[in-house]
Amino acid sequence: MAQLILIARKTAADLDRFYGAHDALPVVYMGIDHATFNSESRLSQRSEARAELNIADDQTVLLLVGNDWRKKGLTTLLNALASLHAEDAVLLVAGSDEKTTYEHLVQKLGLEDSVRFLPSRPDVQFYYAAADIYVGPSLEDTFAQPPAEAMSCGLPVITTATNGTAEIITDGVDGLILYEPTNTEVLAGQLRLLLESPALRERLGQQAAKTAQQYTWDRNGEQFREIFFEILARKRRKDTAPATQPLTG
C-alpha cells in the first residue's frame, strides 16, 4: 500500500491543481540539525566570520544562500536593495550559479559596493554567523532549508508564500512573509523595516529560534513511525474485513 508523504502543504495544493489529487496527505516538515545551526554558535563565530569576509562592524549584512538564483528570487532582491539606497547594507549571495547576468544587473543598479557573490562551502553556518538578516524571496520552493537553518540560528527571515518554509512562519511574529514574490516595492519595505530597527530584528530572530526548535530529526522519525503504523492498521482492517456476500435471488 503506497503512501505519499509531503514536506509542505503547498505540494498538496499543487497536486490538486495539476493532477486533481484530492486525497488528504500527511505532511512532515524537514528537521534541522540544531547542534550545527543555533544562536550560540552563530554569535560565537560572528566576529571571525565578518573579519574573514572584511565586513565592518557598522554594516548590516543581508544573506541569500542557494543555487538557481532565478528561482531564489535574486532579481527581485537586487531591485529591492537598489531602491533602498542603504549605504551601510551589504548583500552576500552564497551558492553556485552562472553569475554574469546578475553581475551585469548589479552594475546597472549601481550596487557594486553592496553585493558580493560567494562560493558554496560545507560549513554554511559560517555565512549565517556573518549575517544580520536572511532574505529568501523564492519564486518557487517546496521547502527551502536555508531559511529554516537561519531561523534556527536566530536570524530574522524574510521569505515568500511560494516557499513551503513559510508554512512554519507566523508573519510578523517569527519572520516576515512576502505574499507576492516579485513585488519589489513590498520587499523593499520589509527590508527597510528590518534595516532601521535592530530591536525588531532581535525580536523576530529570538522568536524564529524558538519556532525552529520544534523541527528536529527525532520529531520526523516519530511522525514517520505514526504514519507507518496507521498504514499498517488500515491494511489490517482491510485484510480482516468480511467479504461482501453476493446477493442471491
Secondary structure, DSSP 8 states (H G I E B T S, - for coil): -----BSSHHHHHHHHHHH-------B------TTTS-HHHHHHHHHHHHHHTT--TT-EEEEEE-S-TTTTTHHHHHHHHHHHT-TTEEEEEES-S--HHHHHHHHHHT-TTTEEEE---S-THHHHHH-SEEEE--SSBS--HHHHHHHHTT--EEEETTBGGGGG--TTTSSEEESSTT-HHHHHHHHHHHHH-HHHHHHHHHHHHHHHTT--HHHHHHHHHHHHHHHHHHHHHHHHS--------
